[in-house]
């Protein structure tokens, strides 16, 4: 399995405190219409830490059902408990997910050997392809290059999402193993692709899926000037969608477009008036409002 292109890390819309499953279906249809390569339910952008286990699985099931195998479904089933990650992954496999995203266990700060055993256990016991998720800014512990190399020998570990803000990491990973590297920072998509990344697992594509798909496809096809023009047009938007902790700005932006209610679950809360005005101005300049 090759992980590539644009995979949208889908937001989880709420209505009066409850997950809005009907709105999830609407968002999936928008993504399919934009011809994204994949959808990731229950990643960081989906506020996975604040959903119950039942809600978590129902969101994944809803996305799979609505997508109807028209794109890759990369289900977020990671956890800081290996047992929980295995159980969630087994359920996602049963529902029909094509692969899962496995975040580095957070808070308990495992050693590199612990990370190797954790990811290996999830892959081997659940039997579903895995994309590793390296995001030390949220999880404290990075997946060391040597650990990625060891894990890549497992045929079920097929990719890694690099969200550490380092283009250099892409080259370091590809120097030691063959694995699909996906950018995890929208603004670094082209820089990372220039050194070998296969695409982006994107927050911004919730808002501009067709545009990011066009950018990634153009760069992959060697039309770098075309890709750069799209990057330059949306550069400030890609930056300002991270003015505050993800997914606060992207949900605010989607609400400004009338696509969802602007609703979060604590400890995530609405963005400040100052940043909201900055984001709104950026969206107007990009022709989105």
Secondary structure, DSSP 8 states (H G I E B T S, - for coil): ----EEEEE----EETTEE-HHHHHHHHHHHHHTT-SEEETTSGGGTGGGS-HHHHHHHHHHHHHHHTTSSEEEEE---SSHHHHHHHHHHHHHHT-SEEEEE---SS---HHHHHHHHHHHHHHH-S-EEEEE-HHHHS----HHHHHHHTTSTTEEEEEE-SS-HHHHHHHHHH---EEEE-SGGGHHHHHHTT--EEEESGGGT-HHHHHHHHHHHHTT-HHHHHHHHHHHHHHHHHTTSSSTTHHHHHHHHHTTSS-----TT-----HHHHHHHHHHHHHTT--
